[in-house]
Each structure stands twice: as C-alpha cells, then as structure tokens.
Amino acid sequence: MLGHHYMRVCHIISLRAYHIIRH
C-alpha cells in the first residue's frame, strides 16, 4: 500500500519539523 507508506513518511516529516520549530 503506497498510501500507507506516504502517510507514515508525512507523519515522520511532521514530527521532525515540529521538533525543529519547537527547538
């Protein structure tokens, strides 16, 4: 399922961006 993989990647990027912005 490519959609599931895309969602997972998007979630990881979101967490990384959130961490960078918070820091």
Secondary structure as a PSIPRED ss2 file (coil, helix, strand):
# PSIPRED VFORMAT (PSIPRED V4.0)

   1 M C   1.000  0.000  0.000
   2 L H   0.000  1.000  0.000
   3 G H   0.000  1.000  0.000
   4 H H   0.000  1.000  0.000
   5 H H   0.000  1.000  0.000
   6 Y H   0.000  1.000  0.000
   7 M H   0.000  1.000  0.000
   8 R H   0.000  1.000  0.000
   9 V H   0.000  1.000  0.000
  10 C H   0.000  1.000  0.000
  11 H H   0.000  1.000  0.000
  12 I H   0.000  1.000  0.000
  13 I H   0.000  1.000  0.000
  14 S H   0.000  1.000  0.000
  15 L H   0.000  1.000  0.000
  16 R H   0.000  1.000  0.000
  17 A H   0.000  1.000  0.000
  18 Y H   0.000  1.000  0.000
  19 H H   0.000  1.000  0.000
  20 I H   0.000  1.000  0.000
  21 I H   0.000  1.000  0.000
  22 R H   0.000  1.000  0.000
  23 H C   1.000  0.000  0.000
